[in-house]
Amino acid sequence: MRIARPFGIPVYISPYWFLIAGLFVFLYGNSAALAGSASGVRYGVAAAFVVLLYVSVLIHELSHSLVARGFGLPVRRILLYPLGGFSEIEQEPPTPGREFLVSAAGPLLSLVLAAIGWAVLVVTHLGGLPGLLIEQLVWANLLVGIFNLLPGLPLDGGRMLRAGVWKATSRPATATIVAAWAGRVLAVAVLVVPIVLIASSGQQVQIFDVVWLGVIAAFMWVGAGQSLKVTRVRERLPGLQARTLARRAIPIPASLPLAEAIRRADEAGARALVIVDHDDKPIAIVNESAVMATPPQRRPWVDAGSLARTIDSGLVLPADLSGMALLEAVRRSPATEYLLVEPSGQVYGVLSASDLDHAFAGV
């Protein structure tokens, strides 16, 4: 659900956030730090801490988004989820320097927030629950800032490492692979190292600690794996071409019975039907799903035009589109079929979204 729109950037919160936030309030409200207070005060302070913590996470993500927007990169939204936040920046920074600055903005601001909180404590000498709350926020922001600086994807430090390798090699794909594998190594370390340290100190390892570390490690491992998958897809995207995926189409009038239209398409070896007007200008594309859903016995009595979708401007694509440009064009105007045209305006064929999905899945 959307909860805010700072600087015009939509902020959404995952429904699972309420579950984890409630768990945090319960655990912190029953912690030793608040043991001497009444139950209402304890849970009130705990709720305030959780809210302020996620405000800190939001500020962290806003810093990424505002720096990215300063470089002309469009920001779709910010998503807050149980383990933190994520800024959906629609384009990657075009240079390693900008990549580094966008990535470093979040951890830097978290450390600044920690420093501000520490300065407030030093200057005001706050005690009691207000002082405890600020102290906990200082530690939380310090932890978020330092943790995100770890050099492995999907953390901010991983993107900073990627920027460094990109600068050194001039190969962004290689940089992503290095940073992603560094993230996987870190994921294993996050799970194993704390448990080994606790066990070697003679203390008993708590199940809750193992589960919590496991969740964080799994998040890092999956995020790193996703980065590797995206890199493989992008390397092979140029092979995704509208021309090779296009279906041959035949022009038909809107009043033509569907059965006759299908017969003509079979005769011509075509797999798509385009409705044309009296001047042979394409005006609609017959929906394949609607054709398949029409029983054969009804097809002689159904006009092909009744199963067609009008060709809006977003449904007319250049036949030369390929790779990411093709995917972006389809994303802007979701539909089941698209009309492909030559630079001269001549109809080349019809691109089915299902064909594109199958091709993309195999990329």
C-alpha positions in Angstrom: 0.0 0.0 0.0 1.2 3.5 -0.7 1.9 5.5 2.5 3.6 8.7 1.3 5.0 10.6 -1.7 8.0 12.6 -0.5 9.6 14.7 -3.3 7.0 13.2 -5.7 8.4 9.6 -5.2 5.7 7.1 -4.2 6.6 5.1 -1.1 4.9 1.7 -0.7 5.0 -0.7 2.3 4.8 -4.4 2.1 1.8 -6.0 4.0 4.4 -8.3 5.7 5.9 -5.3 7.3 3.1 -5.1 9.8 3.8 -8.7 10.9 7.5 -8.1 11.4 7.0 -4.7 13.0 4.6 -6.2 15.5 7.2 -8.9 16.3 9.8 -6.2 16.8 7.5 -4.2 19.1 6.8 -7.3 21.2 10.4 -8.3 21.5 11.7 -4.9 22.2 8.9 -4.1 24.6 9.8 -7.2 26.6 13.6 -6.6 26.5 15.7 -6.0 29.5 16.3 -2.4 28.5 12.6 -1.6 29.2 12.0 -4.0 32.1 11.5 -1.3 34.7 8.6 0.5 33.0 4.9 -0.1 32.9 3.6 -2.3 30.1 1.9 0.6 28.3 5.0 2.7 28.4 7.2 -0.2 27.3 5.2 -1.0 24.2 4.7 2.6 23.4 8.4 3.2 23.4 8.9 0.0 21.4 6.4 1.1 18.8 8.0 4.6 18.6 11.4 2.9 18.1 10.1 0.7 15.3 8.4 3.6 13.5 11.5 5.8 13.8 13.7 3.0 12.7 11.7 2.6 9.4 11.7 6.4 9.0 15.5 6.1 9.1 15.3 3.4 6.4 13.1 5.6 4.3 15.6 8.5 4.6 18.3 6.0 3.6 16.4 5.0 0.5 15.4 8.6 -0.3 19.0 9.5 -0.5 19.6 6.9 -3.2 16.6 8.1 -5.1 17.3 11.8 -4.9 20.9 11.3 -6.0 19.8 9.1 -8.9 17.1 11.6 -9.9 19.8 14.3 -9.8 21.6 12.4 -12.5 18.5 12.2 -14.6 17.6 8.6 -13.7 13.8 8.1 -13.2 12.7 6.6 -9.9 9.6 4.5 -10.0 9.0 4.0 -6.2 10.5 3.2 -2.9 9.4 -0.1 -1.3 9.7 -0.7 2.5 9.7 -4.4 3.4 10.4 -6.3 6.6 14.2 -6.4 6.2 14.7 -2.9 5.0 13.9 -0.9 1.9 14.5 -0.8 -1.9 14.6 2.1 -4.4 13.3 1.1 -7.8 15.5 3.2 -10.1 14.3 2.5 -13.7 17.7 2.9 -15.3 21.2 2.0 -14.2 23.7 4.8 -13.9 25.6 5.2 -17.2 29.1 5.5 -15.6 30.8 3.8 -12.7 31.3 7.1 -11.0 27.6 7.8 -10.9 26.9 4.2 -9.8 29.3 4.7 -6.9 27.7 8.0 -5.8 24.1 6.7 -6.0 25.1 3.6 -4.0 27.2 5.4 -1.4 24.4 8.0 -0.6 22.3 5.6 1.5 25.0 4.3 3.9 26.5 7.8 4.2 23.2 9.3 5.3 22.6 6.5 7.8 26.0 7.2 9.4 25.2 10.9 9.4 21.9 10.2 11.2 23.9 8.1 13.8 26.3 10.9 14.3 23.5 13.4 14.7 21.8 11.2 17.3 25.1 10.8 19.2 25.7 14.5 19.2 22.2 15.1 20.6 23.0 12.7 23.4 26.3 14.3 24.2 25.0 17.9 24.1 21.7 17.3 26.0 22.7 14.5 28.3 19.2 13.0 27.9 18.4 10.2 30.2 15.4 7.9 30.8 13.3 6.6 28.0 13.9 9.5 25.6 17.7 9.0 25.9 17.3 5.2 25.5 15.3 5.7 22.4 17.8 8.0 20.8 20.7 5.7 21.8 19.0 2.7 20.2 18.4 4.7 17.0 22.1 5.7 17.0 23.1 2.1 17.1 20.5 1.0 14.6 21.6 3.6 12.0 25.2 2.8 12.7 24.5 -0.9 12.1 22.5 -0.2 8.9 25.2 2.1 7.6 28.1 -0.3 8.3 26.2 -3.4 7.2 25.2 -1.8 3.9 28.9 -0.9 3.2 29.8 -4.6 3.1 31.2 -5.3 -0.4 28.7 -7.7 -1.9 25.5 -7.5 -3.8 22.6 -6.8 -3.2 24.0 -4.4 -0.5 25.0 -0.9 -1.3 28.7 -1.8 -0.7 28.3 -4.4 -3.4 27.2 -1.8 -5.9 30.2 0.3 -4.9 32.4 -2.7 -5.4 30.7 -3.2 -8.8 31.5 0.4 -9.7 35.1 -0.1 -8.8 35.5 -3.2 -10.9 33.5 -1.6 -13.7 36.0 1.4 -13.7 39.0 -1.0 -13.6 37.8 -3.4 -16.4 35.4 -1.3 -18.4 33.1 -4.3 -18.3 29.9 -3.8 -16.3 28.8 -7.4 -16.7 32.1 -8.7 -15.3 31.8 -6.2 -12.4 28.3 -7.5 -11.6 29.5 -11.1 -11.5 32.4 -10.2 -9.2 30.1 -8.2 -6.8 27.4 -10.9 -6.8 29.8 -13.7 -5.9 31.3 -11.5 -3.2 27.7 -11.1 -1.9 27.3 -14.9 -1.8 30.5 -15.3 0.2 29.2 -12.6 2.6 25.9 -14.4 2.9 27.6 -17.6 4.1 29.9 -15.5 6.4 26.9 -13.7 7.9 25.4 -17.1 8.9 28.5 -19.0 9.9 30.9 -16.5 11.5 28.6 -15.2 14.3 27.6 -18.8 15.2 31.2 -19.9 15.3 32.2 -16.9 17.5 29.3 -17.6 19.9 30.1 -21.3 20.2 33.8 -20.7 20.6 33.1 -18.4 23.5 31.4 -21.1 25.4 27.9 -19.6 25.1 24.9 -21.5 23.9 23.7 -20.7 20.4 20.1 -19.5 20.6 17.6 -20.9 18.0 16.2 -17.3 17.5 19.7 -16.0 16.6 20.2 -18.8 14.1 16.8 -18.2 12.4 17.4 -14.5 12.2 20.9 -14.8 10.8 19.5 -17.4 8.4 16.9 -15.0 7.1 19.5 -12.3 6.5 21.9 -14.7 4.8 19.1 -16.1 2.6 18.1 -12.5 1.6 21.7 -11.8 0.6 22.1 -15.1 -1.3 18.9 -14.7 -3.2 19.7 -11.0 -4.1 23.1 -11.9 -5.3 21.7 -14.8 -7.4 19.1 -12.4 -8.9 21.9 -10.0 -9.9 23.7 -12.9 -11.7 20.5 -13.9 -13.5 19.9 -10.3 -14.7 23.4 -10.1 -16.0 23.0 -13.3 -18.0 19.7 -12.1 -19.4 21.2 -8.7 -20.4 24.1 -10.3 -22.2 21.7 -12.3 -24.4 19.1 -9.6 -24.8 20.3 -8.5 -28.3 19.1 -11.9 -29.6 15.6 -10.9 -28.7 14.4 -9.4 -32.0 10.8 -8.4 -33.0 11.3 -9.5 -36.6 12.3 -13.0 -35.7 9.3 -13.3 -33.3 6.7 -11.8 -35.6 3.8 -13.8 -36.9 2.8 -13.5 -40.5 -0.6 -11.7 -40.7 -3.2 -11.4 -43.3 -5.6 -8.4 -43.7 -9.3 -9.1 -43.4 -12.4 -6.9 -43.2 -14.2 -6.6 -39.9 -17.4 -8.2 -41.2 -15.6 -11.4 -42.4 -16.9 -14.5 -40.5 -14.3 -15.9 -38.1 -14.4 -19.4 -39.7 -13.6 -17.9 -43.1 -10.8 -15.7 -41.6 -9.2 -18.8 -40.0 -9.5 -20.7 -43.3 -7.7 -17.9 -45.2 -5.0 -17.7 -42.5 -4.4 -21.4 -42.7 -4.3 -21.3 -46.5 -1.7 -18.5 -46.4 0.3 -20.0 -43.6 -0.4 -17.0 -41.4 -0.9 -17.0 -37.6 -2.4 -13.6 -37.1 -5.4 -11.6 -38.4 -5.4 -7.8 -38.9 -8.6 -5.9 -39.5 -8.3 -3.3 -42.2 -10.7 -0.5 -43.3 -12.0 0.3 -46.8 -8.6 1.8 -47.6 -6.7 -1.3 -46.5 -5.4 0.6 -43.4 -4.9 -1.6 -40.3 -7.3 -0.6 -37.6 -7.4 -3.6 -35.2 -5.8 -6.9 -34.3 -7.9 -10.1 -33.7 -7.3 -11.4 -30.2 -5.9 -15.0 -30.4 -7.2 -15.9 -27.0 -10.7 -14.8 -28.0 -10.5 -16.9 -31.2 -9.4 -20.0 -29.3 -12.2 -19.5 -26.8 -14.9 -19.4 -29.6 -16.3 -22.9 -30.2 -15.8 -24.1 -33.8 -19.5 -24.4 -34.4 -20.1 -20.7 -33.6 -17.2 -19.4 -35.7 -19.2 -19.2 -39.0 -21.7 -16.8 -37.2 -19.2 -14.6 -35.4 -17.6 -11.6 -37.2 -13.8 -11.5 -36.8 -14.0 -7.8 -36.0 -16.0 -8.5 -32.8 -12.9 -10.3 -31.4 -10.4 -7.6 -32.3 -8.7 -4.8 -30.3 -8.4 -1.4 -31.8 -4.8 -0.6 -32.7 -3.8 2.3 -30.4 -0.6 4.2 -31.0 1.3 2.2 -28.3 0.4 -1.1 -30.0 2.2 -0.1 -33.2 5.9 -1.0 -32.9 8.9 -0.7 -35.3 9.8 -4.1 -36.7 13.5 -3.4 -36.0 13.1 -3.2 -32.2 15.2 -5.6 -30.2 16.6 -6.3 -26.8 15.8 -3.9 -23.9 14.2 -1.4 -26.3 11.6 -4.1 -27.3 10.9 -5.0 -23.7 10.5 -1.4 -22.7 8.1 -0.7 -25.6 5.9 -3.7 -24.5 6.0 -2.6 -20.9 4.7 0.8 -21.7 1.7 -0.5 -23.4 0.6 -3.9 -22.1 -1.4 -6.0 -24.6 -1.7 -9.4 -26.1 -0.7 -8.5 -29.7 1.3 -5.7 -31.3 1.4 -4.6 -35.0 4.9 -4.5 -36.4 5.6 -2.0 -39.2 8.5 -1.2 -41.4 10.2 2.2 -41.4 8.1 2.9 -44.5 4.9 2.3 -42.6 4.2 -1.1 -44.3 2.8 -3.8 -42.1 5.5 -6.5 -41.3 3.5 -8.8 -39.1 2.0 -9.2 -35.6 4.0 -9.8 -32.4 2.2 -11.9 -29.8 3.0 -11.2 -26.2 3.0 -14.9 -25.5 5.7 -15.5 -28.1 7.8 -12.8 -26.5 7.3 -14.3 -23.1 8.5 -17.7 -24.3 11.5 -16.2 -26.0 12.4 -14.1 -23.0 12.1 -17.1 -20.7 14.7 -18.9 -22.9 17.1 -16.0 -23.0 
